[in-house]
Amino acid sequence: NRSYDKIRTLTGHSDSVLVLAYSPDGYVLASGSLDKTVIIWDAKNRCYDKIRILSGHSDRVSALAHSPDGCVLASVSLDKTVI
């Protein structure tokens, strides 16, 4: 059995987090929430500092995906948009 240690609790969303996506290189983590935002976190060296908050959806963020090269992040919402 493998055990895991808690690295850090990430705070910043004002409602429940629904989705997470790491970039292909593992240096960026994106979180999507019921609060209609995406937060970009610096995962390099496990620091997990908040880089940016992205807004633009009018409903919850339901999916996130990084492009294979990690340069583009797409977010999907129940408002029927992809940003």
mmCIF file of the C-alpha atoms, coordinates in Angstrom:
data_MODEL
# 
_entry.id   MODEL 
# 
loop_
_atom_site.group_PDB 
_atom_site.id 
_atom_site.type_symbol 
_atom_site.label_atom_id 
_atom_site.label_alt_id 
_atom_site.label_comp_id 
_atom_site.label_asym_id 
_atom_site.label_entity_id 
_atom_site.label_seq_id 
_atom_site.pdbx_PDB_ins_code 
_atom_site.Cartn_x 
_atom_site.Cartn_y 
_atom_site.Cartn_z 
_atom_site.occupancy 
_atom_site.B_iso_or_equiv 
_atom_site.pdbx_formal_charge 
_atom_site.auth_seq_id 
_atom_site.auth_comp_id 
_atom_site.auth_asym_id 
_atom_site.auth_atom_id 
_atom_site.pdbx_PDB_model_num 
ATOM 1  C CA . ASN A 1 1  ? 0.000   0.000  0.000   1.00 0.00 ? 1  ASN A CA 1 
ATOM 2  C CA . ARG A 1 2  ? 1.266   3.409  -0.955  1.00 0.00 ? 2  ARG A CA 1 
ATOM 3  C CA . SER A 1 3  ? 0.770   6.360  1.353   1.00 0.00 ? 3  SER A CA 1 
ATOM 4  C CA . TYR A 1 4  ? 0.630   10.006 0.331   1.00 0.00 ? 4  TYR A CA 1 
ATOM 5  C CA . ASP A 1 5  ? 1.558   13.127 2.232   1.00 0.00 ? 5  ASP A CA 1 
ATOM 6  C CA . LYS A 1 6  ? -0.408  16.358 2.048   1.00 0.00 ? 6  LYS A CA 1 
ATOM 7  C CA . ILE A 1 7  ? 1.740   18.973 0.314   1.00 0.00 ? 7  ILE A CA 1 
ATOM 8  C CA . ARG A 1 8  ? -0.371  22.074 0.747   1.00 0.00 ? 8  ARG A CA 1 
ATOM 9  C CA . THR A 1 9  ? -4.010  23.163 0.886   1.00 0.00 ? 9  THR A CA 1 
ATOM 10 C CA . LEU A 1 10 ? -4.783  25.461 -2.025  1.00 0.00 ? 10 LEU A CA 1 
ATOM 11 C CA . THR A 1 11 ? -7.280  28.211 -1.354  1.00 0.00 ? 11 THR A CA 1 
ATOM 12 C CA . GLY A 1 12 ? -8.738  30.797 -3.685  1.00 0.00 ? 12 GLY A CA 1 
ATOM 13 C CA . HIS A 1 13 ? -12.030 29.548 -5.052  1.00 0.00 ? 13 HIS A CA 1 
ATOM 14 C CA . SER A 1 14 ? -15.213 30.834 -3.420  1.00 0.00 ? 14 SER A CA 1 
ATOM 15 C CA . ASP A 1 15 ? -17.112 27.581 -4.068  1.00 0.00 ? 15 ASP A CA 1 
ATOM 16 C CA . SER A 1 16 ? -16.436 23.876 -4.563  1.00 0.00 ? 16 SER A CA 1 
ATOM 17 C CA . VAL A 1 17 ? -13.678 22.759 -6.930  1.00 0.00 ? 17 VAL A CA 1 
ATOM 18 C CA . LEU A 1 18 ? -14.984 20.354 -9.577  1.00 0.00 ? 18 LEU A CA 1 
ATOM 19 C CA . VAL A 1 19 ? -12.025 19.693 -11.890 1.00 0.00 ? 19 VAL A CA 1 
ATOM 20 C CA . LEU A 1 20 ? -8.226  19.684 -11.906 1.00 0.00 ? 20 LEU A CA 1 
ATOM 21 C CA . ALA A 1 21 ? -5.723  19.384 -14.764 1.00 0.00 ? 21 ALA A CA 1 
ATOM 22 C CA . TYR A 1 22 ? -1.934  19.281 -14.706 1.00 0.00 ? 22 TYR A CA 1 
ATOM 23 C CA . SER A 1 23 ? 0.021   20.544 -17.708 1.00 0.00 ? 23 SER A CA 1 
ATOM 24 C CA . PRO A 1 24 ? 1.964   17.856 -19.594 1.00 0.00 ? 24 PRO A CA 1 
ATOM 25 C CA . ASP A 1 25 ? 5.248   18.938 -17.991 1.00 0.00 ? 25 ASP A CA 1 
ATOM 26 C CA . GLY A 1 26 ? 3.672   18.972 -14.515 1.00 0.00 ? 26 GLY A CA 1 
ATOM 27 C CA . TYR A 1 27 ? 4.663   22.595 -13.884 1.00 0.00 ? 27 TYR A CA 1 
ATOM 28 C CA . VAL A 1 28 ? 1.136   24.056 -13.956 1.00 0.00 ? 28 VAL A CA 1 
ATOM 29 C CA . LEU A 1 29 ? -2.050  22.940 -12.209 1.00 0.00 ? 29 LEU A CA 1 
ATOM 30 C CA . ALA A 1 30 ? -5.432  24.369 -13.204 1.00 0.00 ? 30 ALA A CA 1 
ATOM 31 C CA . SER A 1 31 ? -8.529  24.124 -11.012 1.00 0.00 ? 31 SER A CA 1 
ATOM 32 C CA . GLY A 1 32 ? -12.106 24.791 -12.114 1.00 0.00 ? 32 GLY A CA 1 
ATOM 33 C CA . SER A 1 33 ? -14.950 25.585 -9.760  1.00 0.00 ? 33 SER A CA 1 
ATOM 34 C CA . LEU A 1 34 ? -18.624 26.141 -9.167  1.00 0.00 ? 34 LEU A CA 1 
ATOM 35 C CA . ASP A 1 35 ? -17.614 29.801 -8.722  1.00 0.00 ? 35 ASP A CA 1 
ATOM 36 C CA . LYS A 1 36 ? -17.246 30.001 -12.559 1.00 0.00 ? 36 LYS A CA 1 
ATOM 37 C CA . THR A 1 37 ? -13.479 30.596 -12.431 1.00 0.00 ? 37 THR A CA 1 
ATOM 38 C CA . VAL A 1 38 ? -10.291 28.753 -13.276 1.00 0.00 ? 38 VAL A CA 1 
ATOM 39 C CA . ILE A 1 39 ? -7.240  29.258 -11.092 1.00 0.00 ? 39 ILE A CA 1 
ATOM 40 C CA . ILE A 1 40 ? -3.777  28.610 -12.492 1.00 0.00 ? 40 ILE A CA 1 
ATOM 41 C CA . TRP A 1 41 ? -1.268  27.358 -9.900  1.00 0.00 ? 41 TRP A CA 1 
ATOM 42 C CA . ASP A 1 42 ? 2.524   27.142 -10.132 1.00 0.00 ? 42 ASP A CA 1 
ATOM 43 C CA . ALA A 1 43 ? 3.224   23.457 -9.497  1.00 0.00 ? 43 ALA A CA 1 
ATOM 44 C CA . LYS A 1 44 ? 6.926   23.659 -10.326 1.00 0.00 ? 44 LYS A CA 1 
ATOM 45 C CA . ASN A 1 45 ? 9.009   22.714 -7.295  1.00 0.00 ? 45 ASN A CA 1 
ATOM 46 C CA . ARG A 1 46 ? 5.722   21.935 -5.493  1.00 0.00 ? 46 ARG A CA 1 
ATOM 47 C CA . CYS A 1 47 ? 5.235   25.575 -4.433  1.00 0.00 ? 47 CYS A CA 1 
ATOM 48 C CA . TYR A 1 48 ? 1.629   25.835 -5.754  1.00 0.00 ? 48 TYR A CA 1 
ATOM 49 C CA . ASP A 1 49 ? 1.519   29.632 -5.711  1.00 0.00 ? 49 ASP A CA 1 
ATOM 50 C CA . LYS A 1 50 ? -1.492  31.176 -7.430  1.00 0.00 ? 50 LYS A CA 1 
ATOM 51 C CA . ILE A 1 51 ? -0.456  32.541 -10.830 1.00 0.00 ? 51 ILE A CA 1 
ATOM 52 C CA . ARG A 1 52 ? -3.742  33.863 -12.203 1.00 0.00 ? 52 ARG A CA 1 
ATOM 53 C CA . ILE A 1 53 ? -7.521  33.692 -11.864 1.00 0.00 ? 53 ILE A CA 1 
ATOM 54 C CA . LEU A 1 54 ? -9.384  33.316 -15.154 1.00 0.00 ? 54 LEU A CA 1 
ATOM 55 C CA . SER A 1 55 ? -13.013 34.332 -15.509 1.00 0.00 ? 55 SER A CA 1 
ATOM 56 C CA . GLY A 1 56 ? -15.489 34.528 -18.350 1.00 0.00 ? 56 GLY A CA 1 
ATOM 57 C CA . HIS A 1 57 ? -17.908 31.661 -17.827 1.00 0.00 ? 57 HIS A CA 1 
ATOM 58 C CA . SER A 1 58 ? -21.457 32.361 -16.660 1.00 0.00 ? 58 SER A CA 1 
ATOM 59 C CA . ASP A 1 59 ? -21.896 28.892 -15.102 1.00 0.00 ? 59 ASP A CA 1 
ATOM 60 C CA . ARG A 1 60 ? -19.704 26.312 -13.334 1.00 0.00 ? 60 ARG A CA 1 
ATOM 61 C CA . VAL A 1 61 ? -16.496 25.053 -14.921 1.00 0.00 ? 61 VAL A CA 1 
ATOM 62 C CA . SER A 1 62 ? -17.021 21.376 -15.721 1.00 0.00 ? 62 SER A CA 1 
ATOM 63 C CA . ALA A 1 63 ? -13.830 20.333 -17.537 1.00 0.00 ? 63 ALA A CA 1 
ATOM 64 C CA . LEU A 1 64 ? -10.266 21.472 -18.187 1.00 0.00 ? 64 LEU A CA 1 
ATOM 65 C CA . ALA A 1 65 ? -7.704  20.302 -20.732 1.00 0.00 ? 65 ALA A CA 1 
ATOM 66 C CA . HIS A 1 66 ? -4.161  21.366 -21.591 1.00 0.00 ? 66 HIS A CA 1 
ATOM 67 C CA . SER A 1 67 ? -2.871  21.138 -25.142 1.00 0.00 ? 67 SER A CA 1 
ATOM 68 C CA . PRO A 1 68 ? -0.155  18.499 -25.650 1.00 0.00 ? 68 PRO A CA 1 
ATOM 69 C CA . ASP A 1 69 ? 2.563   21.172 -25.605 1.00 0.00 ? 69 ASP A CA 1 
ATOM 70 C CA . GLY A 1 70 ? 1.070   22.782 -22.475 1.00 0.00 ? 70 GLY A CA 1 
ATOM 71 C CA . CYS A 1 71 ? 0.741   26.214 -24.090 1.00 0.00 ? 71 CYS A CA 1 
ATOM 72 C CA . VAL A 1 72 ? -3.069  26.304 -24.206 1.00 0.00 ? 72 VAL A CA 1 
ATOM 73 C CA . LEU A 1 73 ? -5.634  25.552 -21.518 1.00 0.00 ? 73 LEU A CA 1 
ATOM 74 C CA . ALA A 1 74 ? -9.276  25.033 -22.494 1.00 0.00 ? 74 ALA A CA 1 
ATOM 75 C CA . SER A 1 75 ? -12.113 25.292 -19.991 1.00 0.00 ? 75 SER A CA 1 
ATOM 76 C CA . VAL A 1 76 ? -15.618 23.948 -20.531 1.00 0.00 ? 76 VAL A CA 1 
ATOM 77 C CA . SER A 1 77 ? -18.669 25.231 -18.707 1.00 0.00 ? 77 SER A CA 1 
ATOM 78 C CA . LEU A 1 78 ? -22.307 24.355 -18.260 1.00 0.00 ? 78 LEU A CA 1 
ATOM 79 C CA . ASP A 1 79 ? -22.978 27.730 -19.929 1.00 0.00 ? 79 ASP A CA 1 
ATOM 80 C CA . LYS A 1 80 ? -22.248 25.809 -23.183 1.00 0.00 ? 80 LYS A CA 1 
ATOM 81 C CA . THR A 1 81 ? -18.961 27.599 -23.899 1.00 0.00 ? 81 THR A CA 1 
ATOM 82 C CA . VAL A 1 82 ? -15.348 26.596 -24.288 1.00 0.00 ? 82 VAL A CA 1 
ATOM 83 C CA . ILE A 1 83 ? -12.784 29.247 -23.413 1.00 0.00 ? 83 ILE A CA 1 
# 
